[in-house]
Protein backbone atom coordinates (compact mmCIF):
# COMPACT_ATOMS: atom_id res chain seq x y z
CA UNK A 1 0.00 0.00 0.00
CA UNK A 2 2.85 2.38 0.89
CA UNK A 3 4.54 1.60 -2.42
CA UNK A 4 1.29 2.28 -4.31
CA UNK A 5 0.90 5.62 -2.49
CA UNK A 6 4.45 6.59 -3.45
CA UNK A 7 3.80 5.70 -7.08
CA UNK A 8 0.61 7.76 -7.10
CA UNK A 9 2.42 10.73 -5.55
CA UNK A 10 5.22 10.46 -8.08
CA UNK A 11 2.71 10.25 -10.93
CA UNK A 12 0.77 13.22 -9.59
CA UNK A 13 3.94 15.33 -9.20
CA UNK A 14 5.02 14.41 -12.72
CA UNK A 15 1.59 15.42 -14.05
CA UNK A 16 1.76 18.76 -12.21
CA UNK A 17 5.26 19.39 -13.61
CA UNK A 18 4.12 18.66 -17.16
CA UNK A 19 1.09 20.91 -16.69
CA UNK A 20 3.30 23.77 -15.50
CA UNK A 21 5.62 23.36 -18.48
CA UNK A 22 2.72 23.27 -20.91
CA UNK A 23 1.21 26.54 -19.66
CA UNK A 24 4.27 28.73 -19.19
CA UNK A 25 6.11 30.71 -21.85
CA UNK A 26 9.45 32.52 -22.06
CA UNK A 27 8.61 36.08 -23.14
CA UNK A 28 11.43 38.60 -23.15
CA UNK A 29 14.54 40.03 -21.53
CA UNK A 30 14.60 43.63 -20.31
CA UNK A 31 17.57 45.84 -21.17
CA UNK A 32 18.20 49.37 -19.94
CA UNK A 33 19.51 51.49 -22.82
CA UNK A 34 21.20 54.88 -22.77
CA UNK A 35 21.54 55.58 -26.50
CA UNK A 36 18.14 54.87 -27.97
CA UNK A 37 19.08 55.77 -31.54
CA UNK A 38 22.12 53.49 -31.79
CA UNK A 39 20.27 50.74 -29.90
CA UNK A 40 17.40 50.85 -32.40
CA UNK A 41 19.94 50.70 -35.24
CA UNK A 42 21.54 47.59 -33.75
CA UNK A 43 18.31 45.65 -33.28
CA UNK A 44 16.71 46.73 -36.56
CA UNK A 45 19.62 46.96 -38.96
CA UNK A 46 22.14 44.49 -37.54
CA UNK A 47 20.02 41.76 -35.97
CA UNK A 48 17.12 42.32 -38.37
CA UNK A 49 14.42 42.51 -35.70
CA UNK A 50 11.15 44.42 -36.01
CA UNK A 51 9.73 47.08 -33.73
CA UNK A 52 6.72 45.28 -32.28
CA UNK A 53 5.37 48.15 -30.17
CA UNK A 54 6.52 51.35 -28.52
CA UNK A 55 5.06 53.10 -25.48
CA UNK A 56 5.91 56.30 -23.60
CA UNK A 57 5.33 56.78 -19.87
CA UNK A 58 5.40 59.94 -17.78
CA UNK A 59 6.37 58.27 -14.50
CA UNK A 60 8.17 55.17 -13.28
CA UNK A 61 6.63 51.70 -13.40
CA UNK A 62 5.00 50.25 -10.25
CA UNK A 63 6.89 47.01 -10.92
CA UNK A 64 10.15 48.90 -11.62
CA UNK A 65 10.15 47.72 -15.25
CA UNK A 66 12.41 50.68 -16.06
CA UNK A 67 14.61 50.17 -13.01
CA UNK A 68 14.69 52.34 -9.86
CA UNK A 69 13.78 55.55 -11.70
CA UNK A 70 10.69 57.71 -11.19
CA UNK A 71 10.79 59.98 -14.23
CA UNK A 72 9.72 59.82 -17.85
CA UNK A 73 10.70 56.65 -19.72
CA UNK A 74 9.85 54.57 -22.77
CA UNK A 75 9.48 50.89 -23.56
CA UNK A 76 10.21 49.41 -26.98
CA UNK A 77 9.59 45.76 -27.76
CA UNK A 78 11.73 44.31 -30.56
CA UNK A 79 11.84 40.82 -31.99
CA UNK A 80 11.80 38.57 -35.03
CA UNK A 81 8.05 38.09 -34.80
CA UNK A 82 4.99 38.43 -32.54
CA UNK A 83 5.45 37.92 -28.82
CA UNK A 84 2.92 35.08 -28.89
CA UNK A 85 5.57 32.75 -30.30
CA UNK A 86 8.89 34.64 -30.24
CA UNK A 87 11.28 35.58 -27.46
CA UNK A 88 11.88 39.33 -27.73
CA UNK A 89 13.78 42.18 -26.11
CA UNK A 90 12.26 44.95 -24.04
CA UNK A 91 14.31 48.13 -24.34
CA UNK A 92 13.70 50.58 -21.51
CA UNK A 93 14.97 54.12 -21.93
CA UNK A 94 15.02 56.55 -19.02
CA UNK A 95 15.12 60.15 -20.22
CA UNK A 96 18.22 61.86 -18.89
CA UNK A 97 20.21 58.68 -18.21
CA UNK A 98 23.01 58.17 -20.72
CA UNK A 99 24.62 54.91 -19.65
CA UNK A 100 24.50 52.08 -17.14
CA UNK A 101 27.41 50.30 -15.49
CA UNK A 102 27.58 46.65 -16.52
CA UNK A 103 27.97 43.80 -14.04
CA UNK A 104 28.85 40.16 -14.68
CA UNK A 105 25.26 38.91 -14.40
CA UNK A 106 24.14 38.94 -18.05
CA UNK A 107 26.40 36.76 -20.20
CA UNK A 108 24.65 37.04 -23.54
CA UNK A 109 21.83 36.08 -25.88
CA UNK A 110 22.50 33.47 -28.57
CA UNK A 111 20.61 33.47 -31.85
CA UNK A 112 20.85 31.64 -35.16
CA UNK A 113 20.89 34.05 -38.10
CA UNK A 114 23.25 34.09 -41.02
CA UNK A 115 21.44 37.28 -42.08
CA UNK A 116 22.46 39.03 -38.86
CA UNK A 117 26.10 38.05 -39.47
CA UNK A 118 25.84 39.38 -43.02
CA UNK A 119 24.20 42.61 -41.81
CA UNK A 120 26.92 43.19 -39.23
CA UNK A 121 29.64 42.73 -41.84
CA UNK A 122 27.97 45.11 -44.29
CA UNK A 123 27.52 47.76 -41.61
CA UNK A 124 31.01 47.13 -40.23
CA UNK A 125 29.54 46.39 -36.83
CA UNK A 126 32.28 44.78 -34.68
CA UNK A 127 32.28 40.97 -34.88
CA UNK A 128 34.64 38.47 -33.30
CA UNK A 129 34.55 34.76 -34.17
CA UNK A 130 34.69 32.93 -30.83
CA UNK A 131 34.00 29.42 -32.19
CA UNK A 132 33.55 27.96 -35.64
CA UNK A 133 30.57 29.78 -37.16
CA UNK A 134 29.77 31.67 -33.93
CA UNK A 135 30.39 35.40 -33.71
CA UNK A 136 30.36 37.63 -30.65
CA UNK A 137 29.06 41.16 -30.96
CA UNK A 138 27.61 43.72 -28.60
CA UNK A 139 24.63 46.03 -28.52
CA UNK A 140 25.21 49.65 -27.47
CA UNK A 141 25.78 49.58 -23.74
CA UNK A 142 27.93 46.47 -23.98
CA UNK A 143 25.28 43.72 -23.87
CA UNK A 144 26.73 40.64 -25.58
CA UNK A 145 25.09 38.70 -28.39
CA UNK A 146 26.33 35.48 -29.99
CA UNK A 147 25.36 35.03 -33.63
CA UNK A 148 25.41 31.55 -35.12
CA UNK A 149 26.09 31.86 -38.83
CA UNK A 150 23.29 29.55 -39.95
CA UNK A 151 19.59 29.54 -40.62
CA UNK A 152 17.39 28.88 -37.57
CA UNK A 153 15.92 25.40 -37.17
CA UNK A 154 12.77 26.86 -35.62
CA UNK A 155 10.60 29.90 -36.36
CA UNK A 156 12.26 31.97 -33.65
CA UNK A 157 16.01 32.52 -34.17
CA UNK A 158 16.55 33.41 -30.48
CA UNK A 159 17.94 30.26 -28.87
CA UNK A 160 18.98 31.07 -25.32
CA UNK A 161 19.68 33.70 -22.67
CA UNK A 162 22.76 33.05 -20.53
CA UNK A 163 22.91 34.26 -16.93
CA UNK A 164 25.75 33.92 -14.43
CA UNK A 165 25.18 31.99 -11.20
CA UNK A 166 27.41 31.52 -8.16
CA UNK A 167 26.11 28.07 -7.17
CA UNK A 168 24.80 25.99 -10.07
CA UNK A 169 23.06 23.33 -7.97
CA UNK A 170 21.31 25.92 -5.82
CA UNK A 171 20.14 27.73 -8.93
CA UNK A 172 18.93 24.50 -10.55
CA UNK A 173 16.89 23.74 -7.46
CA UNK A 174 15.25 27.17 -7.75
CA UNK A 175 14.59 27.24 -11.48
CA UNK A 176 13.65 23.58 -11.88
CA UNK A 177 12.10 22.49 -8.58
CA UNK A 178 10.37 25.77 -7.71
CA UNK A 179 9.68 27.36 -11.10
CA UNK A 180 9.07 24.08 -12.90
CA UNK A 181 11.59 24.34 -15.72
CA UNK A 182 12.83 21.21 -17.46
CA UNK A 183 16.58 20.62 -17.39
CA UNK A 184 17.58 19.92 -20.99
CA UNK A 185 21.35 19.74 -20.47
CA UNK A 186 23.73 19.77 -17.53
CA UNK A 187 27.52 19.85 -17.61
CA UNK A 188 29.12 19.60 -14.18
CA UNK A 189 32.65 20.04 -15.53
CA UNK A 190 31.81 23.27 -17.35
CA UNK A 191 29.39 24.30 -14.60
CA UNK A 192 26.49 25.08 -16.88
CA UNK A 193 22.94 23.90 -17.52
CA UNK A 194 20.23 24.54 -20.09
CA UNK A 195 16.59 24.83 -19.00
CA UNK A 196 13.26 25.69 -20.56
CA UNK A 197 9.50 25.29 -20.54
CA UNK A 198 9.18 23.84 -24.05
CA UNK A 199 11.35 22.41 -26.81
CA UNK A 200 10.41 25.20 -29.24
CA UNK A 201 10.93 28.09 -26.80
CA UNK A 202 13.99 30.17 -26.01
CA UNK A 203 16.02 28.46 -23.29
CA UNK A 204 17.66 29.75 -20.15
CA UNK A 205 21.33 28.83 -19.73
CA UNK A 206 22.87 29.05 -16.27
CA UNK A 207 26.63 29.45 -16.23
CA UNK A 208 28.54 29.00 -12.99
CA UNK A 209 31.19 31.61 -12.23
CA UNK A 210 33.77 32.11 -9.51
CA UNK A 211 32.72 34.60 -6.86
CA UNK A 212 29.56 36.63 -6.50
CA UNK A 213 27.19 37.73 -9.24
CA UNK A 214 27.35 41.51 -9.66
CA UNK A 215 24.28 43.13 -11.20
CA UNK A 216 25.62 46.71 -11.12
CA UNK A 217 23.25 49.35 -12.55
CA UNK A 218 22.56 47.71 -15.91
CA UNK A 219 20.80 44.69 -14.37
CA UNK A 220 18.05 43.27 -16.53
CA UNK A 221 15.00 41.10 -15.99
CA UNK A 222 13.74 37.94 -17.66
CA UNK A 223 10.00 37.53 -18.14
CA UNK A 224 7.69 34.53 -18.41
CA UNK A 225 3.93 34.12 -18.59
CA UNK A 226 1.59 31.71 -16.86
CA UNK A 227 -2.19 31.48 -16.52
CA UNK A 228 -3.31 34.42 -14.41
CA UNK A 229 -4.91 32.10 -11.84
CA UNK A 230 -1.45 30.64 -11.08
CA UNK A 231 0.09 33.94 -9.99
CA UNK A 232 -1.23 33.92 -6.39
CA UNK A 233 -0.13 30.29 -5.99
CA UNK A 234 3.33 31.13 -7.33
CA UNK A 235 3.62 34.01 -4.88
CA UNK A 236 2.48 31.77 -2.00
CA UNK A 237 5.04 29.12 -2.99
CA UNK A 238 7.86 31.65 -2.83
CA UNK A 239 6.69 32.82 0.58
CA UNK A 240 6.60 29.26 1.91
CA UNK A 241 10.07 28.56 0.53
CA UNK A 242 11.43 31.84 1.97
CA UNK A 243 12.40 33.08 -1.47
CA UNK A 244 12.67 36.74 -2.37
CA UNK A 245 9.64 38.56 -3.82
CA UNK A 246 10.66 41.94 -5.20
CA UNK A 247 7.17 43.10 -6.15
CA UNK A 248 4.12 41.29 -4.74
CA UNK A 249 1.24 40.60 -7.13
CA UNK A 250 0.25 43.92 -8.69
CA UNK A 251 -1.83 45.18 -11.63
CA UNK A 252 -0.07 47.30 -14.25
CA UNK A 253 -1.97 49.68 -16.51
CA UNK A 254 -0.94 50.68 -20.02
CA UNK A 255 -3.10 53.54 -21.39
CA UNK A 256 -5.54 52.24 -23.98
CA UNK A 257 -4.39 48.64 -23.56
CA UNK A 258 -5.01 45.61 -21.36
CA UNK A 259 -4.21 45.69 -17.64
CA UNK A 260 -1.87 42.87 -16.68
CA UNK A 261 -1.05 41.27 -13.36
CA UNK A 262 2.56 40.54 -12.49
CA UNK A 263 4.69 39.28 -9.64
CA UNK A 264 8.43 40.00 -9.60
CA UNK A 265 10.76 37.44 -8.04
CA UNK A 266 14.51 37.12 -7.52
CA UNK A 267 16.53 33.91 -7.78
CA UNK A 268 19.34 33.01 -5.33
CA UNK A 269 21.76 35.32 -7.17
CA UNK A 270 19.32 38.21 -7.41
CA UNK A 271 18.34 37.81 -11.06
CA UNK A 272 14.99 39.52 -11.50
CA UNK A 273 12.17 37.34 -12.82
CA UNK A 274 8.77 38.63 -13.93
CA UNK A 275 5.76 36.34 -14.16
CA UNK A 276 2.77 37.88 -15.90
CA UNK A 277 -0.77 36.63 -16.43
CA UNK A 278 -0.81 35.12 -19.91
CA UNK A 279 -4.35 35.95 -20.98
CA UNK A 280 -4.11 39.72 -20.53
CA UNK A 281 -0.50 39.79 -21.73
CA UNK A 282 -1.47 38.26 -25.07
CA UNK A 283 -3.88 41.15 -25.51
CA UNK A 284 -1.36 43.75 -24.38
CA UNK A 285 1.46 42.40 -26.53
CA UNK A 286 -0.28 42.43 -29.90
CA UNK A 287 1.93 43.86 -32.62
CA UNK A 288 1.34 47.55 -33.28
CA UNK A 289 1.79 48.40 -36.99
CA UNK A 290 2.63 51.95 -35.92
CA UNK A 291 5.34 50.80 -33.49
CA UNK A 292 8.31 51.76 -35.65
CA UNK A 293 6.88 55.20 -36.43
CA UNK A 294 6.08 55.82 -32.76
CA UNK A 295 9.69 55.03 -31.84
CA UNK A 296 11.07 57.22 -34.64
CA UNK A 297 8.81 60.11 -33.61
CA UNK A 298 9.82 59.76 -29.96
CA UNK A 299 13.52 59.76 -30.84
CA UNK A 300 13.06 62.82 -33.06
CA UNK A 301 11.25 64.66 -30.28
CA UNK A 302 13.87 63.76 -27.67
CA UNK A 303 16.19 66.78 -27.43
CA UNK A 304 17.87 65.69 -24.21
CA UNK A 305 21.25 65.07 -25.88
CA UNK A 306 21.22 68.60 -27.32
CA UNK A 307 20.20 70.10 -23.97
CA UNK A 308 22.98 68.37 -22.07
CA UNK A 309 25.48 69.35 -24.76
CA UNK A 310 24.47 73.02 -24.50
CA UNK A 311 24.84 72.85 -20.73
CA UNK A 312 28.24 71.22 -21.20
CA UNK A 313 27.09 68.41 -18.92
CA UNK A 314 27.05 64.66 -19.41
CA UNK A 315 23.85 62.70 -19.01
CA UNK A 316 23.52 60.89 -15.72
CA UNK A 317 24.95 57.41 -15.33
CA UNK A 318 22.56 54.74 -14.10
Helices and strands as residue ranges (DSSP letters): H 2-23, E 25-33, H 36-41, I 42-46, E 50-57, E 73-79, E 88-94, E 97-99, E 106-112, H 114-122, E 128-131, E 134-138, E 144-148, E 158-165, H 168-172, I 173-178, E 182-187, E 192-196, E 203-208, E 221-226, G 228-230, H 231-240, E 244-252, E 260-266, E 272-277, H 278-284, H 291-301, H 304-310, E 316-317
